[in-house]
Amino acid sequence: MKTKSAAPAPKRRIPLVDALRRIPDFRVPGRTKFPLWEVLAVVVCAMICGATSYPDYALFGRKKRRFLKRFLPLRHGIPSHDQFRYVLKNLDPKRFNAAVLAWAGSIVDLAGDTLALDGKVLRRAFGEDGRRPCIVSALSGKPQVVLSQIRADEKSNEITAIPDLLETLFLKGCLVSIDAAGCQKKHVRKIVERGGDYVISLKGNQSTMHEEIRAFMLNPAFNKSFASARTVDCSRGKVVTRTCWQTAEIDWFEDRAAWKGLRSACMVKSEAYDKKTGETTAETRFFISSLPVDPARALKAIRSHWAIEAMHWVLDMEFDEDRSRARSGHSAENLAMLRHVALNVLRLDRSVFGGINRKRKELTWDEEELYQGMVSA
């Protein structure tokens, strides 16, 4: 008699404070007053409440010590701003990233979801060599939390950082979207080898491929047979119509075998009608994908990549990231990770309805909501 196979065990969600406890302390055992996980938890709370510098973190801790003691022991009080600087300068970002990835991975189920990859330059964090760090991060489609990040030097080196970032992620059943800078053979190979699919933008960095696919998909003799899907959205006085055409008829492409898993090409035309001016603007973009022909899914994945661009805007406007000058040691990378953690906490919070700005105000002004956000994240 056949026995029924057991259902897979559900994920056990790891609380944020437990994930922070798992980070190995780089300092000499027995000679530290302030546990590493407490220092990081104070910074996350402070960032949620608007802090942007080491003195801010120390001041927030002193003013909110009674509140913080609800979930942090704080046996030796609050670290000084120099202690915060020392910890974030010397903490190994790879170990920090592993702990955050374990926490975020316990929340997000990537099977069938879209994962967007993109880099962001920290514009004022100039190193001694004059270069600025570029943080390449991975954002899940739902619930839009940052899973992992890795540092590259300047935007030009984002290409070399993407394979290392992909190596940290579980990609089986996941659809990865990357902008044109990441359209590289080694990237698609890594994604497919790790069990994922991809949708990647085409532009001038792959000029021959871009021109060939552009000419093919714009040719009326061929594009009448392409499968298509359309969406219409109205926002901020504009009506935007997006149409995606997709085809698997790419056997003519001579370099196809070099792009592992390549199965289709996409063309997306966006038309925006401005109700106020009556003007219509249009843009046409091209993509390669490992997906079979399913233009509705392809269009959804292409549109969802916008979320990581929007996240970069939030980091600049809400967390003042572009004005941060922290650059010694690993401080720039660790502070970027802490901003991602704070943003994740805000996005996971369900007690407040509204955008990030409204949530920050609510959690800042209501300590009970901030407490629930930290202990339930």
N, C-alpha and C positions, 0 to 999 in steps of 0.2 A: 504494500500500500504506500502511495506517495505521501510524503509529509509536506505540509505547507511551509514554504520558506519564510523565515522570520523577517519582519519588516526592519529596515535599517534603523539603527538607534538614532533618535533625534539629537541635534546638536545641543551641547550644553553651553549656554551663554556664559562667557567669562566677564565678570564685572570689571570695569576699568581699573579700579584700585587694586584688584588682584593681579591684573596684567602688569601694572606698574611695579608691584612687589617682585615680579619674576625677573626684573632686569638686574643682572649681577652688578654689585657695587664695585667700582674700580679703586676705591680708597682702601687704606690699610684697615683691616678688621680691628675693632676695639678702640680705634682712634678717631671715630666720627661721632659727632653729637647729633647730626640731623640725618635720619635715614633717607636714602636716595628717593624712594617712592613718595615720601612725604614732600620733599622738595619739588618734585615734578607735579604732584597733585595740587600744591599751592599755586604753582605757575598756571596750570590749566584753569583753575577757578579765577585767578587774577585776570587772565586773558579774556575769559568770558565776560568779566565785569569791566573791561576796557583798559587794562594795564598793558603798557607797551615797552617797558624798560626794566632793568634790574632794580633800580630804586622803587619803581612802581610795585614790583612783586613783593618787596620787603615791606613797604608801607601798607599794601593791601593785607598782608599776613598779620601785621600788628593790629590793624583796625578791625579785622574780622577773625581774630584769634578764637573768640568764644564760639563763633559759628563753625570754624574749621575743626574745633575739637569734637564736634559731633561725629566726625568720621575719620579724624586723624589723631593719633595719640599726642603728638607735639610735646613730648616730655621735656624737651629742652627749649621750648618756645619756637620762635620764628627765625630762620637764618637771616643774616645781614645781606645787603645787596652784593657784597663781595663773595659771599658763599654761593649765592645763586649764579654769579658769573663763573666761579671756579668749577662748579658742577657741570654747567652747560658747555663750558669750554672743553672739558676733559671726558665727558661721557661718550662712550663708543656708540656712534649713531647706528651701526649695524645691529647691535644688541637692542637698542631702543626700538628700531624699526621692527625687529622680530617680535617684540612684545606687543607693539601696536597692531601688527599684522595678525597675531594670534587673537587679540581682542576683537578687531574688526571682522576677522574671518569667522568668529563664532556668532556674529550677528547676521552676516550677509550670506545668502545662498546664490552663488554665481551661475549655477546650472541654468542655461537658457537665458542668462542675463548679458548685458553689454558692459564691457569694461573699457573706459576711455583713458588713453595715455597721452600726456602732454608735459612740456617743460615750461618753467617760469623762472626768469632771471631775477635775482635779488639785486636791484639796481644800485643800491648804495653800500652794499657789503663788499667793497673792494678789498681783495687780498693784497699781500705784500708784493705780488708780481703784477698787480694792476688788474687782474682778472676778477670777474664777478661770478659767484656760484649760480648755477642753474639747477633748480630742484625739479626733477622729473618724477611725476606722481601718477598713481593709478586710482581712478575714481569709479566706483561701482554705479551701475545705472539705478538700482534701487537698493537701499534708500539714500543713494548719493553720499556715501561715506568714502573717505580716503582710506585705501587698504594698505598702501605701501609707497615708499618714496626712495629715491637714490639721488646722489649729487653728481653733477657734471660740472666742468669748468667752462663757463660761457655757453650760450645757446648753441653754438656751432658743434659742441661736443655732446649734445643731446643724443645724437645718433649712436655714439659708443656706449651710452648709459642705458639705453632701452633694453638690450639683451640681458644685462645684469638685473634690471627691474623685473623683466619677464621671468627670470630664473627664480625669483622669490615668490611668485604667484602660482596658485592652483588654477589652471586654465581649462581643465576638461569640461566640455559642454558650454564654454564661455565664448562670447563673441567680442573680439578686441577691435576697437577703432583707434586709428592713429592718423594724425594729420600728415601733410605731404612730406614734412621733414623726415618722418619715420618710414617713408616708402623705400625699404631696402630689402634685398633678397634674404639677408641673414635674419631679419626680423620675422618675415613670414615663415621662414624655415623653423625658427624657434617656437613660434606660436603653434604651428601644425604638429611639430614633434611633441609638444606638451598637451595635445588633445584639444586645442581651441580652433576657432575660426576667426577670420579677419575681414574687415572692411577698411581700406586705406585710400586716402585721397591722393590724386595724381596732379602734379604741377611740374614746374620747370626743372626740378632736380632729377627727374626721369623724363627728360625732354623728348627723346625718341618715342618711348612708350606712350607718353601723354599725347603727342601729335598723332600717332597711329590710331589710338583708340578714339581720340576726338574726331578724326576724319571718318572713321568707320561708323561711329554712332550718330554723327550728324548727316550722314548720307541718306537721303530720302529713299534710295533704292533698297536699303536694308532696314531702317529703323521702323518701318511700318509693321514689321513682324515682331518687334520687341514687346515683352510683357511690361505693363505699366501700372502704377498706383499713384493716387493723388490725395493730398490733404489741403484743407483751406482753414486758415486761422485768422482771427481778427484781434488785434492787440494794439493799444496806444495809437489809435487812429489809422492803423494800416491793415489792409486785407492782404495776407500773404498766401499765395498758392504755390505749392511745391509739387512737382511731378517727377517721378522716378521711373526711368526706363532701364530695364535690365535684360541682358542676353547671355546665353551660354555659348553662342556661336563665335568662339574665339580660336578655333583651330588654325586660322590663318596667321595668328601671331607667332612669329618665328622663335621668340625668346620665352615662350610659354613654359617650357620644361624647367627653366631656371627659377621660376617663381613657384615654389612648392605649394601644392594645394589649390592653385589658381583654377577657378571654375567659371567665373562670370565677370562681366564688366557692367558698370552702372553709369548712367548720366542723370544728373538732377538739375532741373531748371526751377529757379525760385523767382517768382514775380511778385513784387510788392506794390500795391496800389495805395497811394496816400490820399485819404478822404479829404484832407484839408486843401491840398494843392492840386489834386486831380492828376498828379504825375504817376507814372508807372516805371519802376526800375526792374531790370532783370539780370540774373546771373546764372551761368551754366557751369557746373563742376563735374569732374569725372573721377571714378573710383574703380579699384580692382577688389575682388572679393573671392573668398573660398566658399561662399554660400552657393547653393543651387539657386535657380531662378525663383525668387520670392520678393518682388519689388516692394511690397508693403513692409516686410521685415527689414529689408535693406534700407529703406527710407527712414524707418524708425531708428535704426542704429546710427545712421548718418546724422539725424537730427539730435539724437541723445548726446553726441560728442560735444555739442554746444555747452553742455552742463559743466564741463571742466574749464572751458573758457570763462563761463560765468563765475565759477569758483575763484579763479584768479582775480577777477574784479572784486569779489567779496573780500578776499584777503588783503587787497590794497585799500579798499574804501572803508572796511569795517575794522580790520586788524592793523592797518597802517604798515603793512609789510614792506612796501617799497621804500619807506623812509628809515627802516632799521639799518643801523651801521654795525651791528654785532658781526664780527668777522674772525676773531682770534680763535685758534684751535678749531673745534667742531661746533662752535656756538651758532653759526648761521644755519647749519643743517639741523641741529637739535631744536632751535627756536622755530624753524619752519615746521618740524614735526609736531611740536606742541601747539602751534596754530591749527594744524590739521586736526589734532585731537580735540581741541576746543570747538572747532567747527563741527566735527562729528557729534560731539555731545549736544550741541545746539540743534542739529538736524534730527537727531534721534529722540529729542524731547517731544513728547506729545501733549504736554500739559498746556502749551501755549499755541494758539493758532496765529500764523502770520510769518513774515519773513525773518531773516537773521537779525536785522536791526531791532525789530519789535521783541524778538525772543531775548536778545541780550538785555534790553531794558527790563523786561519782566523778571528774568532771572537775577538781575542786579538788584532790583528793588524789592524782590520777594525772596528772602533767604530760604523759606521752605521749598520753593520751586527749584532753587539752585541746588539745595541738598538732595532733593529727589532726582534731579538731573545727573548729579555726580554718582550717587549710589546705585542708580538703576541703569546707568549707561553701560 
